[in-house]
Amino acid sequence: MIKTINAPWFRFFLATSALASAAWAQSYAYVANSKGNNVTVFDRATGRATALITVAGSPTGVAVAPGGASVYVTAEASNHVVVINAATNTVSATIPVGSLPTRVAVSPNGALAYVSNQSGNSVSVIQTSTHTVVATVPVGSRPAGIAFTPDGSHAMVANIFSSTVSVISTATHSVTATWHTASGPNGVVINPAGTLAYVANQNANVVTVHNVSTGAIVSTLTGFVYPNAVAISPDGNHLYVTNANAASLSVINTSTHAVTAKIPLGPLPTSLALSRDGSTLYSTNSLGYSLTVINTATNTAVTMPRIGIVPVSVGL
């Protein structure tokens, strides 16, 4: 179901979004609004929100396939993944998965979508060409963030309650290693070289840096306040970390591990998405019902109000 938006908050959004639209190089951004039971669609070229797509069952995770033709949304209350046809903004498939699906990531070649099932302590593997689940992989307790290696050979899954990261082979859909990290790992990202993984450990207020080959912790970054989401620049030089309980974003130089900027966000940031050229970063602020758009060249930000009811995830 598509709704045309003509509310006062939306007209205000159109006016303010023009400040950031010049930096938007990709076509669309998709925001999952968990309490609104919908996904907001933004035309990033014009800075206009164009549609609300109804997704029942509390949408919480969103991932856009390479090329942008399909959008995958987890509906955690109904234990499904909804596939949106990006050309028509309509639901093209509904796929049953495990219990309480919360996050989703699409492999670099677009062939697979991995879904973390928090209550099921598993990952559902979806073959995107057929929209079918081809494997269910047991992982640690309360799996959350998922990141693929650049070559797509492995996926790393952060397990909040077991304080581990499960490494899954995408060839066999089996766990090949389990890394131990700090308390409460939620977000994970891998550098473009595929050599380092950065894990946001929300309960320990640290980001652990792991050697991808061995899983060993090579460094521990401190000074965060409930870090729960991470992103990395295309050149690997900058790491972005949300401070959920401080409503801010830390920008870190990955060579020196120094914090080079602290950017205000809206209340309770929960998700980050970075444009493929690295110029623009997006943060959903779930308690602020808002989306913050950050120019990474200048570390300046514009926060858009009333994006949706409890926006928890954004995908590009």
Secondary structure, 3 states (H helix, E strand, C coil): CEECCCCHHHHHHHHHHHHHHCCCCCCEEEEEECCCCEEEEEECCCCEEEEEEECCCCEEEEEECCCCCEEEEEECCCCEEEEEECCCCEEEEEEECCCCEEEEEECCCCCEEEEEECCCCEEEEEECCCCEEEEEEECCCCEEEEEECCCCCEEEEEECCCCEEEEEECCCCEEEEEEECCCCEEEEEECCCCCEEEEEECCCCEEEEEECCCCCEEEEECCCCCEEEEEECCCCCEEEEEECCCCEEEEEECCCCCEEEEEECCCCEEEEEECCCCCEEEEEECCCCEEEEEECCCCEEEEECCCCCCEEEEEC
